[in-house]
């Protein structure tokens, strides 16, 4: 079968030589459709973008947003020792009004300037703005300060306990405004149609969120120049910053990878065609992949940002093998037709198998429960296969129509001499290599049990990044920037007019606010109970002793009705229009999702115990992050299993032996296991990015193993001498293995230039595992073949 396939590949090479223009035209026509969609590619860094549209957690979150609006808010914190002065309050007013005027897609802006001030005057309930009328004297400011510091509601929301930080909370619309202008123009031309159905509006887009953040930052920058110390945090700001870094990083390490590829291709072949043609293959493969993503509406997300560099590195590997064999043969024989036919016959099958195994490695992510990881698996594997097809068709066709001159080369170049020397090491010391490898793998497996799990997008930023600093500063002073949202549905209209139920909610809120563990704490709880207590106090001459839930149901209903009629719309944020569902907002500092599991379970358990007969749903930023990482871990384990099984099967098929196929996985898996040791030594956590390394690395590592074992088996069957077969393999395939590994590793090491810490870790570890894979194929694989040959297992 091997001989027949290799013979077929050789004949295919001859066909391409005789019909190069037809091959080029056909391949380009096939790529027109995906290439035309490249300009439509989009970027998405939203938290919900990590989930599939039918994910139950996302559906719960969307239902929550439809009812209560967007829970992700931007917090603008101003730090000052003189908050309660006329000068500062005037500056706060200016910033607040500038935000209302210049920031698009706003739902609400709340600060000390506009926050509700619930109080009673005689029989009246007033809920006007805190600074209305605006103070004109310091005495009036001092009076306002007393009210602010006495308020339970303001603390840790709009004023810090030490009186040195205040916040402006920016809440945007939950829904997108895209297409609104067109809809308004079309309204006058619409005819009544009983068959019309209401379509769901789309939620605010990543692009609209970016406009909001940009407008906020522009205002903040203006007032920072005036000497104010301002911090901006909140998930909309953090996610937008991640998107900006992602785009900058993609452009940076794509350029670096291109430069590395150009440099090494030129050094290796010293021919313009050997540089230009691989670049054509690489660019077409990359653009086809990106165009395909845009065609089906898949956006670039944080994990999928590695697709371009991955395809660049993988694509060049196949082209180097083709060019290396082609020019060696062409320089020796001087006949282009013979060189093309020989190249495809000699290495075409191995290259096809390596690309298939690489596609299997990354394609194992296609079934991931995390949407961008699923996209990574689907489109990266598509790109690998596109690159394979172009390498086996377009590259030989381009070589066929190019005028080439054979070059005289030295009998043995430097790399040839190095490969000759390296070949003797596994031949002479194969036992020591096997034992040492086993010991290292054992140590690595032990160390892997101590690696920490982590999912904290905030820590993907560098320590000095303004977003990371701002979030940590606000968390420290205001006790949190993210939330857990609990929806308690009584199933009864006016269910939350019940004083007993409200008192349970009040006690639950007080209990939750006492929670603290080694990693986080609950900073504040806001619910309908907060409004009821404020209203009750205001209607009892603003007496603090009446900051409680009334025991009379009629009084509760009366007070809520008065609050609704007072002009404040704050009830909409905490209860539905039927008063059957209540929203409980639990605010806490930005915490690693892995370390926030305990607090989430605590909240869920306490709410369930307090309201055993109610329907309870928990959502918000923290549960979304926890769900995303849990799915990523589960999906990655499944991906590793799928990749390992399928690649093992491929190795058995390629080598024609179950025993050899299983043995061949040892040099493939060993580098990945040693990568875990590196993670432990350098204290790199297992996060959303490093979870990807296993399947990607095994898909890449197996390439060199296939090339080595494929050629070793051929030479061994010819000579029956394992040492001679190893030397011949090193001298032919070994050179291409070294060059492709250098290019691959440097392509991933280019990620070290990224701004995001997680991407740096991914690049460093993947590059290092690829280097370890080369060492494994140059030493461990030949050592194992020495044992295999001695036992007579190759037939």
Secondary structure, 3 states (H helix, E strand, C coil): CHHHHHHHHHHHHHHHHHCHHHHHHHHHHHHHHHHHCHHHCCECCCCHHHECCCCHHHHHHHHHHHHHCCCCCEEEEEECCCCCCHHHHHHHHHHHHHHHHHCCCEEEEECCCCCEEEEEECCEEEEEECCCCCCCCHHHHHHHHHHHHHCCCCECCCECCCCCEEEEEEEECCECCCCHHHHHHHHHHCCCCCCCCCCCCCECCHHHHHHHHHHHHHHHHHHHCCCCEEEEECHHHHHHHHHHHHHHHHHHHHHHHHHHHHHHHHHHHCCCHHHHHHHHHHHHHHHHHHHHHHHCCCCECCHHHHHHHHHHHHHHHHHHHHHHHHHHHHHHHCCHHHHHHHHHHHHHHHHHHHHHHHHHHHHHHHHCCEHHHHHHHHHHHHHHHHHHHHHHHHHHHHHHCCCCCCCCCCCCCHHHHHHHHHHHHHHHCHHHHHHHHHHHHHHHHHHHCCCCECCCHHHHCCCCCHHHHHHHHHHHHHCCCEEEEEEEECCCCCHHHCHHHHHHHHHHHHHHCCCECCCCEEEEEECHHHHHHHHHHHCCCCCHHHCCCCCCHHHHHHHHHHHHHCCCCHHHHCECCCCCEEEEEEEECCCCCCCCHHHHHHHHHHHHHHCCCCEEEEECHHHHHHHHHHHHHHHHHHHHHHHHHHHHHHHHHHHCCHHHHHHHHHHHHHHHHHHHHHHHHCCCCECCCHHHHHHHHHHHHHHHHHHHHHHHHHHHHHHCCHHHHHHHHHHHHHHHHHHHHHHHHHHHHHHHHCCCHHHHHHHHHHHHHHHHHHHHHHHHHHHHHHHHHHCCCCC
